[in-house]
């Protein structure tokens, strides 16, 4: 445990001065599943059409609460002949908004 040197002496503790601090962070998508139901790639990664995960390959949720990569669901919707359905539950696909 580190304490900043602010001139306070606490009995039983060794005070030290932090000279450097390197913060590290990570992010994950807030989805119920871990993989896209269409391409089966992880949501923390990207779809097969993209090279890098992140804002260029976002997740899209339907009103049925299923999530997919944006590019995967757009291809799926465009490939449907009549009315687009969710690939997981087969309900009519509508973007959650």
N, CA, C and O atoms as CSV, one atom per row, in Angstrom:
chain,resi,resn,atom,element,x,y,z
A,1,UNK,N,N,0.858,-1.174,0.000
A,1,UNK,CA,C,0.000,0.000,0.000
A,1,UNK,C,C,0.902,1.234,0.000
A,1,UNK,O,O,1.856,1.306,0.775
A,2,UNK,N,N,0.606,2.199,-0.860
A,2,UNK,CA,C,1.408,3.408,-0.954
A,2,UNK,C,C,0.655,4.590,-0.358
A,2,UNK,O,O,-0.560,4.711,-0.510
A,3,UNK,N,N,1.387,5.445,0.311
A,3,UNK,CA,C,0.840,6.695,0.834
A,3,UNK,C,C,1.665,7.834,0.267
A,3,UNK,O,O,2.887,7.729,0.161
A,4,UNK,N,N,1.020,8.896,-0.087
A,4,UNK,CA,C,1.744,10.070,-0.571
A,4,UNK,C,C,2.392,10.780,0.599
A,4,UNK,O,O,1.839,10.829,1.697
A,5,UNK,N,N,3.556,11.321,0.354
A,5,UNK,CA,C,4.280,12.035,1.414
A,5,UNK,C,C,3.649,13.413,1.588
A,5,UNK,O,O,3.984,14.350,0.862
A,6,UNK,N,N,2.754,13.533,2.532
A,6,UNK,CA,C,2.085,14.810,2.788
A,6,UNK,C,C,2.427,15.342,4.177
A,6,UNK,O,O,1.759,16.238,4.694
A,7,UNK,N,N,3.479,14.776,4.771
A,7,UNK,CA,C,3.915,15.268,6.069
A,7,UNK,C,C,3.166,14.677,7.245
A,7,UNK,O,O,3.305,15.170,8.364
A,8,UNK,N,N,2.381,13.645,7.028
A,8,UNK,CA,C,1.650,13.014,8.119
A,8,UNK,C,C,2.320,11.687,8.429
A,8,UNK,O,O,2.559,10.882,7.529
A,9,UNK,N,N,2.616,11.465,9.662
A,9,UNK,CA,C,3.246,10.221,10.072
A,9,UNK,C,C,2.198,9.326,10.714
A,9,UNK,O,O,1.564,9.706,11.698
A,10,UNK,N,N,2.023,8.156,10.162
A,10,UNK,CA,C,1.082,7.194,10.713
A,10,UNK,C,C,1.875,6.070,11.370
A,10,UNK,O,O,2.758,5.495,10.733
A,11,UNK,N,N,1.587,5.748,12.611
A,11,UNK,CA,C,2.349,4.696,13.288
A,11,UNK,C,C,2.149,3.338,12.605
A,11,UNK,O,O,1.027,2.961,12.269
A,12,UNK,N,N,3.232,2.625,12.411
A,12,UNK,CA,C,3.168,1.301,11.817
A,12,UNK,C,C,3.192,1.287,10.301
A,12,UNK,O,O,3.171,0.208,9.709
A,13,UNK,N,N,3.236,2.440,9.648
A,13,UNK,CA,C,3.253,2.507,8.193
A,13,UNK,C,C,4.532,3.166,7.709
A,13,UNK,O,O,5.063,4.070,8.354
A,14,UNK,N,N,5.013,2.710,6.581
A,14,UNK,CA,C,6.170,3.323,5.955
A,14,UNK,C,C,5.641,4.287,4.898
A,14,UNK,O,O,4.897,3.891,4.001
A,15,UNK,N,N,6.023,5.526,5.009
A,15,UNK,CA,C,5.595,6.529,4.035
A,15,UNK,C,C,6.567,6.536,2.866
A,15,UNK,O,O,7.777,6.412,3.056
A,16,UNK,N,N,6.052,6.677,1.688
A,16,UNK,CA,C,6.902,6.755,0.514
A,16,UNK,C,C,6.334,7.801,-0.435
A,16,UNK,O,O,5.160,8.164,-0.351
A,17,UNK,N,N,7.160,8.264,-1.312
A,17,UNK,CA,C,6.776,9.279,-2.288
A,17,UNK,C,C,6.689,8.615,-3.660
A,17,UNK,O,O,7.654,8.006,-4.123
A,18,UNK,N,N,5.545,8.733,-4.298
A,18,UNK,CA,C,5.388,8.192,-5.644
A,18,UNK,C,C,6.007,9.157,-6.643
A,18,UNK,O,O,5.651,10.335,-6.686
A,19,UNK,N,N,6.935,8.649,-7.443
A,19,UNK,CA,C,7.591,9.503,-8.426
A,19,UNK,C,C,6.950,9.367,-9.805
A,19,UNK,O,O,6.914,10.331,-10.570
A,20,UNK,N,N,6.452,8.199,-10.118
A,20,UNK,CA,C,5.801,7.973,-11.399
A,20,UNK,C,C,4.587,7.095,-11.197
A,20,UNK,O,O,4.521,6.296,-10.263
A,21,UNK,N,N,3.625,7.259,-12.092
A,21,UNK,CA,C,2.430,6.438,-12.052
A,21,UNK,C,C,1.963,6.231,-13.477
A,21,UNK,O,O,1.732,7.194,-14.208
A,22,UNK,N,N,1.824,4.987,-13.868
A,22,UNK,CA,C,1.371,4.651,-15.215
A,22,UNK,C,C,0.006,3.990,-15.104
A,22,UNK,O,O,-0.107,2.864,-14.618
A,23,UNK,N,N,-1.013,4.679,-15.546
A,23,UNK,CA,C,-2.374,4.151,-15.472
A,23,UNK,C,C,-2.635,3.225,-16.662
A,23,UNK,O,O,-2.165,3.473,-17.772
A,24,UNK,N,N,-3.376,2.180,-16.416
A,24,UNK,CA,C,-3.758,1.230,-17.453
A,24,UNK,C,C,-5.266,1.053,-17.381
A,24,UNK,O,O,-5.832,0.941,-16.293
A,25,UNK,N,N,-5.910,1.027,-18.526
A,25,UNK,CA,C,-7.365,0.863,-18.557
A,25,UNK,C,C,-7.734,-0.156,-19.626
A,25,UNK,O,O,-6.951,-0.429,-20.537
A,26,UNK,N,N,-8.902,-0.701,-19.509
A,26,UNK,CA,C,-9.421,-1.597,-20.533
A,26,UNK,C,C,-10.910,-1.350,-20.678
A,26,UNK,O,O,-11.541,-0.774,-19.792
A,27,UNK,N,N,-11.474,-1.788,-21.802
A,27,UNK,CA,C,-12.897,-1.599,-22.029
A,27,UNK,C,C,-13.479,-2.892,-22.580
A,27,UNK,O,O,-12.771,-3.714,-23.162
A,28,UNK,N,N,-14.744,-3.050,-22.392
A,28,UNK,CA,C,-15.472,-4.169,-22.977
A,28,UNK,C,C,-16.861,-3.676,-23.358
A,28,UNK,O,O,-17.369,-2.712,-22.784
A,29,UNK,N,N,-17.463,-4.338,-24.322
A,29,UNK,CA,C,-18.837,-4.035,-24.683
A,29,UNK,C,C,-19.751,-4.608,-23.620
A,29,UNK,O,O,-19.462,-5.663,-23.055
A,30,UNK,N,N,-20.835,-3.935,-23.346
A,30,UNK,CA,C,-21.799,-4.378,-22.347
A,30,UNK,C,C,-22.895,-5.193,-23.042
A,30,UNK,O,O,-24.010,-4.710,-23.241
A,31,UNK,N,N,-22.564,-6.423,-23.403
A,31,UNK,CA,C,-23.512,-7.301,-24.092
A,31,UNK,C,C,-23.701,-8.575,-23.274
A,31,UNK,O,O,-22.812,-8.979,-22.525
A,32,UNK,N,N,-24.856,-9.197,-23.423
A,32,UNK,CA,C,-25.140,-10.425,-22.680
A,32,UNK,C,C,-24.269,-11.580,-23.164
A,32,UNK,O,O,-23.866,-12.423,-22.363
A,33,UNK,N,N,-23.981,-11.630,-24.433
A,33,UNK,CA,C,-23.150,-12.689,-25.003
A,33,UNK,C,C,-21.732,-12.179,-25.178
A,33,UNK,O,O,-21.476,-10.980,-25.064
A,34,UNK,N,N,-20.809,-13.091,-25.455
A,34,UNK,CA,C,-19.423,-12.707,-25.665
A,34,UNK,C,C,-19.032,-12.723,-27.137
A,34,UNK,O,O,-17.992,-12.185,-27.516
A,35,UNK,N,N,-19.875,-13.345,-27.966
A,35,UNK,CA,C,-19.557,-13.445,-29.386
A,35,UNK,C,C,-20.746,-13.015,-30.241
A,35,UNK,O,O,-21.898,-13.097,-29.816
A,36,UNK,N,N,-20.447,-12.565,-31.423
A,36,UNK,CA,C,-21.477,-12.176,-32.390
A,36,UNK,C,C,-22.180,-13.438,-32.885
A,36,UNK,O,O,-21.523,-14.417,-33.240
A,37,UNK,N,N,-23.486,-13.419,-32.910
A,37,UNK,CA,C,-24.255,-14.574,-33.348
A,37,UNK,C,C,-24.190,-14.835,-34.839
A,37,UNK,O,O,-24.653,-15.880,-35.298
A,38,UNK,N,N,-23.632,-13.921,-35.602
A,38,UNK,CA,C,-23.543,-14.096,-37.054
A,38,UNK,C,C,-22.150,-14.582,-37.453
A,38,UNK,O,O,-22.024,-15.615,-38.109
A,39,UNK,N,N,-21.106,-13.851,-37.065
A,39,UNK,CA,C,-19.743,-14.218,-37.474
A,39,UNK,C,C,-19.023,-15.075,-36.433
A,39,UNK,O,O,-17.978,-15.652,-36.730
A,40,UNK,N,N,-19.561,-15.165,-35.233
A,40,UNK,CA,C,-18.990,-15.936,-34.118
A,40,UNK,C,C,-17.636,-15.409,-33.642
A,40,UNK,O,O,-16.877,-16.130,-32.994
A,41,UNK,N,N,-17.338,-14.154,-33.965
A,41,UNK,CA,C,-16.120,-13.510,-33.468
A,41,UNK,C,C,-16.454,-12.813,-32.154
A,41,UNK,O,O,-17.595,-12.406,-31.934
A,42,UNK,N,N,-15.467,-12.677,-31.290
A,42,UNK,CA,C,-15.677,-12.047,-29.989
A,42,UNK,C,C,-16.037,-10.576,-30.151
A,42,UNK,O,O,-15.551,-9.901,-31.058
A,43,UNK,N,N,-16.898,-10.087,-29.257
A,43,UNK,CA,C,-17.262,-8.670,-29.290
A,43,UNK,C,C,-16.078,-7.780,-28.929
A,43,UNK,O,O,-16.022,-6.630,-29.365
A,44,UNK,N,N,-15.133,-8.288,-28.144
A,44,UNK,CA,C,-13.947,-7.498,-27.802
A,44,UNK,C,C,-13.018,-7.355,-28.997
A,44,UNK,O,O,-12.133,-6.498,-29.000
A,45,UNK,N,N,-13.213,-8.181,-30.002
A,45,UNK,CA,C,-12.457,-8.079,-31.240
A,45,UNK,C,C,-13.261,-7.287,-32.252
A,45,UNK,O,O,-13.973,-6.347,-31.901
A,46,UNK,N,N,-13.142,-7.672,-33.493
A,46,UNK,CA,C,-13.916,-6.986,-34.528
A,46,UNK,C,C,-14.473,-8.020,-35.494
A,46,UNK,O,O,-14.123,-9.198,-35.437
A,47,UNK,N,N,-15.337,-7.563,-36.370
A,47,UNK,CA,C,-15.944,-8.460,-37.353
A,47,UNK,C,C,-14.897,-8.820,-38.417
A,47,UNK,O,O,-13.842,-8.188,-38.469
A,48,UNK,N,N,-15.165,-9.812,-39.255
A,48,UNK,CA,C,-14.195,-10.207,-40.287
A,48,UNK,C,C,-13.870,-9.108,-41.298
A,48,UNK,O,O,-12.827,-9.166,-41.950
A,49,UNK,N,N,-14.743,-8.107,-41.441
A,49,UNK,CA,C,-14.498,-7.034,-42.408
A,49,UNK,C,C,-13.560,-5.952,-41.878
A,49,UNK,O,O,-13.013,-5.178,-42.663
A,50,UNK,N,N,-13.367,-5.885,-40.569
A,50,UNK,CA,C,-12.559,-4.823,-39.962
A,50,UNK,C,C,-11.207,-5.360,-39.513
A,50,UNK,O,O,-11.038,-6.559,-39.288
A,51,UNK,N,N,-10.246,-4.443,-39.387
A,51,UNK,CA,C,-8.909,-4.832,-38.942
A,51,UNK,C,C,-8.693,-4.548,-37.466
A,51,UNK,O,O,-7.927,-5.253,-36.809
A,52,UNK,N,N,-9.359,-3.521,-36.931
A,52,UNK,CA,C,-9.174,-3.139,-35.533
A,52,UNK,C,C,-10.521,-3.000,-34.839
A,52,UNK,O,O,-11.470,-2.481,-35.427
A,53,UNK,N,N,-10.617,-3.459,-33.590
A,53,UNK,CA,C,-11.869,-3.276,-32.841
A,53,UNK,C,C,-12.018,-1.834,-32.378
A,53,UNK,O,O,-11.053,-1.070,-32.382
A,54,UNK,N,N,-13.213,-1.469,-31.986
A,54,UNK,CA,C,-13.439,-0.128,-31.450
A,54,UNK,C,C,-14.601,0.565,-32.110
A,54,UNK,O,O,-15.586,-0.064,-32.499
A,55,UNK,N,N,-14.473,1.877,-32.232
A,55,UNK,CA,C,-15.576,2.702,-32.722
A,55,UNK,C,C,-15.941,2.432,-34.181
A,55,UNK,O,O,-17.076,2.690,-34.583
A,56,UNK,N,N,-15.008,1.920,-34.979
A,56,UNK,CA,C,-15.309,1.642,-36.384
A,56,UNK,C,C,-16.078,0.332,-36.559
A,56,UNK,O,O,-16.608,0.056,-37.635
A,57,UNK,N,N,-16.135,-0.467,-35.504
A,57,UNK,CA,C,-16.852,-1.745,-35.563
A,57,UNK,C,C,-17.701,-1.889,-34.297
A,57,UNK,O,O,-17.434,-2.755,-33.463
A,58,UNK,N,N,-18.730,-1.036,-34.154
A,58,UNK,CA,C,-19.518,-1.042,-32.913
A,58,UNK,C,C,-20.516,-2.196,-32.858
A,58,UNK,O,O,-20.777,-2.869,-33.855
A,59,UNK,N,N,-21.052,-2.397,-31.685
A,59,UNK,CA,C,-22.131,-3.361,-31.508
A,59,UNK,C,C,-23.456,-2.661,-31.722
A,59,UNK,O,O,-23.614,-1.485,-31.394
A,60,UNK,N,N,-24.403,-3.394,-32.275
A,60,UNK,CA,C,-25.749,-2.886,-32.498
A,60,UNK,C,C,-26.721,-3.845,-31.825
A,60,UNK,O,O,-26.629,-5.061,-31.998
A,61,UNK,N,N,-27.652,-3.289,-31.055
A,61,UNK,CA,C,-28.661,-4.092,-30.379
A,61,UNK,C,C,-29.985,-3.968,-31.117
A,61,UNK,O,O,-30.315,-2.916,-31.663
A,62,UNK,N,N,-30.729,-5.056,-31.121
A,62,UNK,CA,C,-32.089,-5.049,-31.636
A,62,UNK,C,C,-33.061,-4.889,-30.485
A,62,UNK,O,O,-32.665,-4.978,-29.322
A,63,UNK,N,N,-34.330,-4.655,-30.792
A,63,UNK,CA,C,-35.337,-4.522,-29.735
A,63,UNK,C,C,-35.485,-5.828,-28.962
A,63,UNK,O,O,-36.004,-5.826,-27.845
A,64,UNK,N,N,-35.042,-6.933,-29.532
A,64,UNK,CA,C,-35.077,-8.229,-28.850
A,64,UNK,C,C,-33.890,-8.401,-27.895
A,64,UNK,O,O,-33.763,-9.439,-27.245
A,65,UNK,N,N,-33.022,-7.386,-27.807
A,65,UNK,CA,C,-31.839,-7.351,-26.930
A,65,UNK,C,C,-30.699,-8.253,-27.386
A,65,UNK,O,O,-29.793,-8.522,-26.597
A,66,UNK,N,N,-30.711,-8.728,-28.622
A,66,UNK,CA,C,-29.562,-9.449,-29.153
A,66,UNK,C,C,-28.608,-8.434,-29.775
A,66,UNK,O,O,-29.036,-7.479,-30.422
A,67,UNK,N,N,-27.316,-8.653,-29.571
A,67,UNK,CA,C,-26.301,-7.729,-30.076
A,67,UNK,C,C,-25.477,-8.399,-31.171
A,67,UNK,O,O,-25.216,-9.601,-31.126
A,68,UNK,N,N,-25.070,-7.593,-32.160
A,68,UNK,CA,C,-24.263,-8.070,-33.272
A,68,UNK,C,C,-23.295,-6.962,-33.666
A,68,UNK,O,O,-23.517,-5.793,-33.348
A,69,UNK,N,N,-22.206,-7.338,-34.369
A,69,UNK,CA,C,-21.357,-6.314,-34.973
A,69,UNK,C,C,-22.199,-5.556,-36.006
A,69,UNK,O,O,-23.049,-6.148,-36.671
A,70,UNK,N,N,-21.967,-4.279,-36.133
A,70,UNK,CA,C,-22.721,-3.453,-37.082
A,70,UNK,C,C,-22.666,-4.027,-38.492
A,70,UNK,O,O,-23.698,-4.176,-39.145
A,71,UNK,N,N,-21.463,-4.349,-38.962
A,71,UNK,CA,C,-21.317,-4.824,-40.338
A,71,UNK,C,C,-21.987,-6.184,-40.537
A,71,UNK,O,O,-22.528,-6.459,-41.609
A,72,UNK,N,N,-21.952,-7.025,-39.521
A,72,UNK,CA,C,-22.582,-8.355,-39.628
A,72,UNK,C,C,-24.097,-8.236,-39.758
A,72,UNK,O,O,-24.696,-8.874,-40.624
A,73,UNK,N,N,-24.718,-7.428,-38.910
A,73,UNK,CA,C,-26.182,-7.331,-38.951
A,73,UNK,C,C,-26.643,-6.591,-40.208
A,73,UNK,O,O,-27.705,-6.905,-40.748
A,74,UNK,N,N,-25.868,-5.621,-40.681
A,74,UNK,CA,C,-26.245,-4.938,-41.925
A,74,UNK,C,C,-26.227,-5.908,-43.104
A,74,UNK,O,O,-27.132,-5.886,-43.938
A,75,UNK,N,N,-25.200,-6.760,-43.180
A,75,UNK,CA,C,-25.154,-7.772,-44.246
A,75,UNK,C,C,-26.329,-8.733,-44.115
A,75,UNK,O,O,-26.955,-9.102,-45.109
A,76,UNK,N,N,-26.624,-9.136,-42.877
A,76,UNK,CA,C,-27.726,-10.076,-42.636
A,76,UNK,C,C,-29.059,-9.475,-43.082
A,76,UNK,O,O,-29.841,-10.122,-43.779
A,77,UNK,N,N,-29.306,-8.227,-42.671
A,77,UNK,CA,C,-30.568,-7.561,-43.016
A,77,UNK,C,C,-30.685,-7.394,-44.528
A,77,UNK,O,O,-31.756,-7.613,-45.094
A,78,UNK,N,N,-29.597,-7.010,-45.182
A,78,UNK,CA,C,-29.631,-6.805,-46.636
A,78,UNK,C,C,-29.763,-8.116,-47.409
A,78,UNK,O,O,-30.199,-8.107,-48.560
A,79,UNK,N,N,-29.398,-9.233,-46.803
A,79,UNK,CA,C,-29.497,-10.519,-47.497
A,79,UNK,C,C,-30.884,-11.149,-47.377
A,79,UNK,O,O,-31.187,-12.109,-48.085
A,80,UNK,N,N,-31.719,-10.626,-46.500
A,80,UNK,CA,C,-33.070,-11.160,-46.327
A,80,UNK,C,C,-33.930,-10.734,-47.513
A,80,UNK,O,O,-33.882,-9.581,-47.941
A,81,UNK,N,N,-34.711,-11.664,-48.038
A,81,UNK,CA,C,-35.494,-11.370,-49.241
A,81,UNK,C,C,-36.725,-10.521,-48.957
A,81,UNK,O,O,-37.026,-9.600,-49.716
A,82,UNK,N,N,-37.431,-10.812,-47.890
A,82,UNK,CA,C,-38.637,-10.029,-47.606
A,82,UNK,C,C,-38.419,-9.168,-46.369
A,82,UNK,O,O,-37.946,-8.036,-46.474
A,83,UNK,N,N,-38.751,-9.684,-45.229
A,83,UNK,CA,C,-38.630,-8.921,-43.993
A,83,UNK,C,C,-37.469,-9.487,-43.177
A,83,UNK,O,O,-37.345,-10.703,-43.031
A,84,UNK,N,N,-36.631,-8.617,-42.652
A,84,UNK,CA,C,-35.462,-9.067,-41.897
A,84,UNK,C,C,-35.873,-9.581,-40.523
A,84,UNK,O,O,-36.728,-9.000,-39.855
A,85,UNK,N,N,-35.248,-10.681,-40.116
A,85,UNK,CA,C,-35.503,-11.268,-38.810
A,85,UNK,C,C,-34.190,-11.387,-38.045
A,85,UNK,O,O,-33.123,-11.505,-38.648
A,86,UNK,N,N,-34.271,-11.356,-36.732
A,86,UNK,CA,C,-33.102,-11.540,-35.878
A,86,UNK,C,C,-32.558,-12.953,-36.108
A,86,UNK,O,O,-33.328,-13.913,-36.074
A,87,UNK,N,N,-31.257,-13.101,-36.338
A,87,UNK,CA,C,-30.708,-14.438,-36.574
A,87,UNK,C,C,-30.754,-15.342,-35.339
A,87,UNK,O,O,-30.603,-16.557,-35.466
A,88,UNK,N,N,-30.958,-14.779,-34.166
A,88,UNK,CA,C,-30.971,-15.578,-32.942
A,88,UNK,C,C,-32.380,-16.037,-32.565
A,88,UNK,O,O,-32.585,-17.219,-32.285
A,89,UNK,N,N,-33.346,-15.130,-32.554
A,89,UNK,CA,C,-34.691,-15.473,-32.070
A,89,UNK,C,C,-35.745,-15.473,-33.181
A,89,UNK,O,O,-36.892,-15.855,-32.948
A,90,UNK,N,N,-35.359,-15.046,-34.382
A,90,UNK,CA,C,-36.246,-15.022,-35.551
A,90,UNK,C,C,-37.397,-14.027,-35.447
A,90,UNK,O,O,-38.334,-14.081,-36.243
A,91,UNK,N,N,-37.335,-13.113,-34.466
A,91,UNK,CA,C,-38.336,-12.042,-34.420
A,91,UNK,C,C,-37.992,-11.017,-35.484
A,91,UNK,O,O,-36.861,-10.962,-35.966
A,92,UNK,N,N,-38.973,-10.209,-35.845
A,92,UNK,CA,C,-38.721,-9.147,-36.825
A,92,UNK,C,C,-37.596,-8.258,-36.301
A,92,UNK,O,O,-37.630,-7.804,-35.157
A,93,UNK,N,N,-36.593,-8.015,-37.158
A,93,UNK,CA,C,-35.446,-7.228,-36.724
A,93,UNK,C,C,-35.769,-5.748,-36.757
A,93,UNK,O,O,-36.205,-5.217,-37.778
A,94,UNK,N,N,-35.553,-5.089,-35.632
A,94,UNK,CA,C,-35.653,-3.636,-35.527
A,94,UNK,C,C,-34.487,-3.168,-34.682
A,94,UNK,O,O,-34.188,-3.745,-33.637
A,95,UNK,N,N,-33.829,-2.111,-35.148
A,95,UNK,CA,C,-32.718,-1.559,-34.387
A,95,UNK,C,C,-33.245,-0.913,-33.115
A,95,UNK,O,O,-34.254,-0.208,-33.136
A,96,UNK,N,N,-32.560,-1.156,-32.019
A,96,UNK,CA,C,-32.953,-0.554,-30.740
A,96,UNK,C,C,-32.446,0.878,-30.742
A,96,UNK,O,O,-31.284,1.122,-31.067
A,97,UNK,N,N,-33.274,1.800,-30.393
A,97,UNK,CA,C,-32.838,3.184,-30.472
A,97,UNK,C,C,-33.296,4.060,-29.430
A,97,UNK,O,O,-32.966,5.246,-29.431
